[in-house]
Amino acid sequence: MAVRRSGGNVLRVGAGVDETPALRVHIVRRGDTLAALARYYLGSSSRADEIKELNCLATDCIRENDELTIPDR
């Protein structure tokens, strides 16, 4: 965020703009796998490790009703 001073006033350029990447949350349903979620949300099952890393998962094991954060495409 840039700060510009004009007269005695302070203008914060970009204030209120969210610069974080868009993330979504998926509630795991019976039968879901990381590979299937990666294929659905990210376009390729080979990107399952991105979901795994973002959610700090030690294994590929996910359980029904887990909340997984899905990275932006």
C-alpha positions as CSV (number, residue, x, y, z in Angstrom):
1,M,0.0,0.0,0.0
2,A,1.4,3.4,-1.0
3,V,1.0,6.4,1.2
4,R,0.9,9.8,-0.3
5,R,0.8,13.1,1.6
6,S,-1.1,16.0,0.1
7,G,-1.2,19.2,2.1
8,G,-1.5,18.0,5.7
9,N,-3.7,15.0,4.7
10,V,-2.6,11.4,4.3
11,L,-4.0,9.4,1.5
12,R,-3.6,5.7,1.6
13,V,-3.6,4.4,-1.9
14,G,-5.1,0.9,-2.1
15,A,-6.5,0.9,1.4
16,G,-9.2,-1.6,1.8
17,V,-8.1,-3.6,-1.3
18,D,-7.5,-7.3,-0.4
19,E,-4.3,-8.4,-2.1
20,T,-4.3,-12.0,-0.9
21,P,-5.0,-14.7,-3.4
22,A,-8.5,-16.0,-3.6
23,L,-9.0,-19.2,-1.6
24,R,-12.1,-21.3,-1.2
25,V,-13.0,-23.9,1.4
26,H,-14.3,-27.4,0.5
27,I,-16.1,-29.6,3.1
28,V,-14.9,-33.2,2.4
29,R,-17.7,-35.6,1.4
30,R,-17.6,-39.3,1.4
31,G,-15.6,-40.6,-1.5
32,D,-13.6,-37.3,-2.0
33,T,-9.8,-37.7,-2.6
34,L,-7.1,-35.0,-2.9
35,A,-6.5,-36.0,-6.5
36,A,-10.2,-35.7,-7.3
37,L,-10.5,-32.3,-5.6
38,A,-7.3,-31.1,-7.4
39,R,-8.8,-32.2,-10.7
40,Y,-12.1,-30.5,-10.0
41,Y,-10.8,-27.2,-8.6
42,L,-7.4,-26.9,-10.1
43,G,-7.7,-28.7,-13.4
44,S,-5.2,-31.5,-12.8
45,S,-5.0,-34.3,-10.3
46,S,-1.2,-33.8,-10.3
47,R,-1.8,-30.6,-8.3
48,A,-3.1,-32.5,-5.2
49,D,0.1,-31.8,-3.3
50,E,-0.7,-28.0,-3.4
51,I,-3.9,-28.8,-1.5
52,K,-2.0,-31.1,0.8
53,E,0.7,-28.4,1.6
54,L,-1.8,-25.6,2.0
55,N,-3.7,-27.6,4.6
56,C,-0.5,-28.9,6.4
57,L,-1.5,-32.5,5.8
58,A,1.2,-35.1,6.6
59,T,-0.6,-37.8,4.5
60,D,-3.2,-38.0,1.7
61,C,-5.8,-39.2,4.2
62,I,-8.8,-36.8,4.4
63,R,-12.0,-37.5,6.4
64,E,-15.6,-36.7,5.8
65,N,-16.5,-33.2,7.1
66,D,-12.8,-32.0,7.1
67,E,-12.5,-28.4,5.9
68,L,-9.9,-28.0,3.2
69,T,-8.6,-24.7,1.9
70,I,-8.3,-24.9,-1.9
71,P,-5.7,-22.6,-3.6
72,D,-6.7,-20.3,-6.5
73,R,-6.4,-21.7,-9.9
